[in-house]
């Protein structure tokens, strides 16, 4: 597999997984309500971790730019 194709697939996977984790933990926080923000609830940790993944792994905007660049390089 070419490096450009691998970069595109990795960026797509990072973007998809970080957005899905954010949506899932946000739904869980809605279900738990105020209890979800308490330190003793595990959903609070999952919510923090999901938010952190979007920052540490590269913001969603950067991942989108990398995907578009890879797609444009494939189809000039």
Buried (B, 14 or more C-beta within 10 A) or exposed (E): EEEBEEBBEBBBEBBEBBBEBBEEBBEBBEEBEEEBEEEEBEBBEBBEEBBEBBEEBBEBEEBEEBBEBBEEEEEE
